[in-house]
């Protein structure tokens, strides 16, 4: 969980921390990478009258205010996470659907080339790279996972620096 003062953040931007906004923020914080439907299920544990349109409107506002961010991790709905966590890439395993957070620094050479060749400044917060995680690669090859990692424990070969989760 991230320790933040959402009430102050919203007030500084001219908004109140309504019960619905607080519940959505708490759900996003708790679930980490969650679709609006996942967030709705979590919110309804406390407030059964909240509907999906409230969740979507709240997420849209919270993203405009810089409190949440979304990424597209597949063909379905976007997933949301708190924006005050470190910026990271999403590495999505096509086999097991696991999502690994990697520091954006691992793509520095790539983003530098895009900037140099095209004058294009990238925003990798919404970026997902699809492939196969160490555990699934090892399983498919019949060997051991990448040396120095324990995928079963959630460790990945490219740690996200400043990871607070």
Secondary structure, DSSP 4 states (H G I P E B T S, - for coil): -----HHHHHHHTT----HHHHHHHHHHHHHSSB-HHHHHHHHHTT-TT--HHHHHHHHHHHHHTTSEEEE--SSSS-EEEETTSPPEEEEEETTT--EEEEEGGGGHHHHHHHHHHH-PPP-GGG-EEEE--HHHHHHHHTSPPSTT--GGGT--SS--TT---
